[in-house]
Amino acid sequence: KFWSSMILAVGIAVAGGAIGLSISRVKAFDRYVTVKGLAERTVKADEAIWRLGFSYSSNTLDDLYRGMAQSQKAIQDFLTSHGFAPDAIQVQPITVTDNESNSYVQNTKLKRYKAKASIVLMTKKVDAVVKSVQKISTLVQGGVVLGNAEVKYLFSALNQIKPKMLDQATLNAQKAAKTFARNSHSQLAGIRQASQGLVSIRDADGSYGNADPIKKIRV
């Protein structure tokens, strides 16, 4: 009985020690630090979409379409003269408003008909677009009534630079974790959990939009 009691006692002690060690390991596993790594890169847009809206007003439909045709040709000539290929220029449909049949128009001095249309340029010649935008006043001087002339600069090669940026962001996160561990007199083990954060493309001034050919990418 004595020896059986001793064996039982030793067994309980060993089991208790194992349970205590397991609890200690669980507590150690619960101690972790969450860090974030950031990578930034400044790039230039590689695509541009330029929409040039124009309009023309007249009291007769013949003159209206003639005026729209002249404005359309003037814009197309302007774009081709700045080095853009004709197949990169898309002409959008014309819409015509009859002011006499529009009950919301109260100004009787307006010409009866007003037509609107737009021409869209899609190109990878970003530098040429930047220069051409600065000379758009020549169209106005030539009699073209321009409306919305919006330019969007886009960056399409994100997948080509994203892997290296993710590597840099991960490395920066590891450096932050090591600094935290050193300052708290702790040691780092393996990675408990990892996730990819947000990838954002902004204009150079930090705003969300497509008005600037210079982009800032953050991972």
N, C-alpha and C positions, 0 to 999 in steps of 0.2 A: 504493500500500500504506500509505503514511504517513497519508493522509487517511482511508482506510477504517479504519485502526487507531484514529485519533482519534474517528471517528464511533462505532465500536464501544465505545470507552472511555466516551464521553459517554453513549451509550445505557445502558451498564451502570450508570454513576453515577446517571443519572436513575431507572432502574428500582430501584436500591438505595435511593435517597432516597424513592421512592414506597412501597417495602416498609417502610422505617423509619417513615414517617409513618403507614402503616396499623397497624403494630405499636403505635405511640404512641397512636393513637386507640383501639385495642382495649384497651390498658392503662388508658386514661382511662375507657373504658366500664365496665371492671371495678371502678372505684372508685365505690362508692355507699354510702349510709347508709340503714338501715332504721329507720323511726320509727313510733310508734303514737300515734293520737289518741284521746282519751277524751271522751265527753259523758255527763253525768248529769242526770237530771230526777226530781223527786219528784212523784208523782201520787196521786190517790185512786181506789180501786177503783170501778168502775161496775157491778159485778154481785156478787150474794151468793147463795150456796147454803147453806141451813141445814137440816141433817138432825137431827130430834129423835126419838131412839129411846125407846120406852116399853114397859113390860111389866106383866103382871098374873098372879097365881097364885091357884089355887082348887082345891078338891077335886071340883068338879062342872063339867062343860062349859058348862051353862047360865049359871052364875055367871061363868065365865071369859069367855065372849063378851060378857056384859052389862058386866062390868068393863072389858073392852077397848074396847067401844063408848063407854062413859062417858069413858074417858081420851082416846080419839080425838076426841070432840066437844069436850072441854075444851081440847085443844091447838088445834083448828081455831078455836074461839071466841077463844082467846087471840091467835091470829095476825090474825084479821079485826078484832078490837078495836083492834089496833095499826096498822090501815090497809092491810093486805095483801089483795089481791083473792082471792076464792075460787079463780079459775082458776090462780093462782100456787101453789096448795097441792096437792101430790100425796100421796095415801095409798098406802103400800106394802103388799104382802100380809102377812098374819099367819102366823106359824109357831108351832106348838104342840108342846110336849114333854111326854111322859107319863113322869114320873119313876119310876113303878113298873116300866115296861118298859125303863128305861135301866139297864143293868148297872153303869155307871160311877158311878151315884149311890148313895152309901152312907148318906147322912143320911136316916133314916126319919122325921124330924120335918118334912121338906119337904112342902108340899102337892103333891097328885098331879100337877096340870097347871100348866104355865107357858107363857104366850103372849108373843110378842114381835112388835113391828111398828115402823114408823117413818113419820114424815111429813116430806116434803121441801118446803121453800119455795125457789122460784127467783124472784128479783126484782132490779130495778135500784134499789130503794129502800134503798141501803146505809146511810144515816143512820138510817133507821127500824129496820133490823136491829140496828145497834149499840146503840140505846136499848132494844130489846126483849130483847136478850140479858141486859141488866142486871136485868131484871124477871122472869126465868124462874123464880125461886124461888116466885112466886105459884102456879105449876102444882104444885109439890111440896106447898105448903101446902094445895092443893085435893085432895090424894090421888093425884096422878099420879106413878107410879114411873118416873122418867126414867132412861134409860141414856146412851148416847152422844149428846151434843148438839153435834155438830161444825159449825162455821161456816167456810166458805171464801169469801174475798174475792178477786175476780178483776178484772183490768184487760183489757178487750177492744179498746181503741182504739189499740193499738200502731201499726197501719199509718198512722194519722192524724198521729202525731208523729214517726215514724221518719225520714222524709226530712229534716226540719229537724235532728234529732239527728245524722244522718249528715253533714250539712253542717258542723255544729259540730265533730264529731270529726275530719273531714278538715282543717278550718281549724286545729285544735289540732296536728295532725300536721305541717302545713306550718310552723307557728311553731316547733315543736321542731326541724325540719330546718334552718330558717334560723339558729336559735341555734347548732346544731352546726356549720354551715358558717362562721358568723362566728367562733366560738371557735377553729376549726381553720384559719382564714385560707384558706378554700376558697370556691368558687362553686357554686351549684346550677344544674343543667341541668333537663331535664324529668323527669317521673315515669317511672321504669323499670318498676315493677310496682305494682299496687294491688289490695287485697283487703279485703272487708268482714269484720270480726271478729265476735266473739260478741255477741249481744244478750241481756241477762239482765234478768229481772224478779224482784226480791227484796222481802221485807218491809222495813219501815223500819229494823229493827235489823240489816239486812244478811244475814239468814238466808234460806235457800230455803224457801218455804212459802206458805200462804195464810191465815194466822191474823190478819194485820194489814190493816186497810182502807187504810193508807197504804203505797204501794209506791215503791221506788227502781229506776229503769230506767237501765241502763248500756249504752252502745254503744261 
